[in-house]
Amino acid sequence: MVLDDDCDDTLIIQETIKEISTKYRVSCLQKGQLVIQTLDNLSDSKLPSLLILDYNLPVVTGFELLTEI
């Protein structure tokens, strides 16, 4: 799961992960609160293996989100 408010960065991350392997599904969100809601609604077996968080986000920063989860 990628949290970044810059669409270009998100696209680069998605393409890089797909280049490594096509078996990974990449979810991209632009707001920290959406990440919290999404994670809360997922079962343990569906939780992402990796979170890539933008540190400098408006409202909820990547660091604040990491502290909350």
Phi, psi and omega per residue, in radians:
M1 nan 2.324 -3.128
V2 -2.002 2.275 3.038
L3 -2.036 1.944 3.140
D4 -2.764 2.411 -3.140
D5 -1.601 0.002 3.106
D6 -1.800 1.965 -3.082
C7 -1.070 -0.612 3.122
D8 -1.125 -0.777 3.106
D9 -1.084 -0.746 3.135
T10 -1.064 -0.755 3.136
L11 -1.105 -0.750 3.121
I12 -1.078 -0.776 3.136
I13 -1.103 -0.803 3.128
Q14 -1.025 -0.843 -3.110
E15 -1.130 -0.664 3.125
T16 -1.129 -0.775 3.134
I17 -1.139 -0.736 3.121
K18 -1.141 -0.539 3.092
E19 -1.177 -0.619 3.123
I20 -1.210 -0.816 3.132
S21 -2.848 2.434 3.123
T22 -1.510 -0.040 -3.130
K23 -1.389 -0.186 -3.137
Y24 -1.606 2.425 3.053
R25 -1.800 2.256 -3.086
V26 -1.924 2.139 3.050
S27 -1.817 2.334 -3.135
C28 -2.115 2.288 3.105
L29 -2.267 2.705 -3.081
Q30 -1.919 -0.126 -3.111
K31 -2.273 2.351 -3.115
G32 -1.014 -0.671 -3.125
Q33 -1.099 -0.592 3.098
L34 -1.163 -0.607 3.097
V35 -1.118 -0.798 3.133
I36 -1.046 -0.833 3.133
Q37 -1.086 -0.746 -3.130
T38 -1.120 -0.813 -3.137
L39 -1.113 -0.672 3.125
D40 -1.099 -0.525 -3.088
N41 -1.586 -0.068 -3.128
L42 -1.629 2.507 3.026
S43 -1.295 2.832 -3.117
D44 -0.971 -0.652 -3.113
S45 -1.256 -0.289 -3.119
K46 -1.790 -0.030 -3.137
L47 -1.112 2.541 -3.121
P48 -1.180 2.620 3.096
S49 -1.411 -0.384 -3.065
L50 -2.515 2.377 3.016
L51 -2.054 2.208 3.045
I52 -1.952 2.017 -3.011
L53 -2.020 2.285 3.000
D54 -1.289 2.217 -3.106
Y55 -1.235 -0.663 -3.049
N56 -1.780 1.462 3.082
L57 -2.056 2.618 3.025
P58 -1.263 2.738 3.100
V59 1.205 -1.417 3.121
V60 -1.948 1.961 -3.134
T61 -1.328 2.892 3.086
G62 -1.026 -0.678 3.125
F63 -1.156 -0.767 3.118
E64 -1.087 -0.691 3.112
L65 -1.117 -0.776 3.123
L66 -1.074 -0.691 3.091
T67 -1.118 -0.654 -3.113
E68 -1.254 -0.638 3.136
I69 -1.514 nan nan
